[in-house]
Amino acid sequence: MDGPSLQAQWELHALVAALAAYPMIRIFRRAGLSPWPVLFLVIPVFGFAVVGSILAFTRWPKVAPRKPEKR
């Protein structure tokens, strides 16, 4: 019943976070946001949710606001 060691889990998380960091930095910059929140990716379990929430709920300065369709 031995699963992967704690060290192996941390190494895998660090690898995935490192691979995701560059694309996330590019997304933040293209949206006109500071890329510093990408550092939250190093937090296991919650890091990706925090970064995704920041992107989802923050106004993007470089993107024009949506205008509702007129019917």
Secondary structure, 3 states (H helix, E strand, C coil): CCCCCHHHHHHHHHHHHHHHHHHHHHHHHHHCCCCHHHHHHHCCCCHHHHHHHHHHHCCCCCCCCCCCCCC
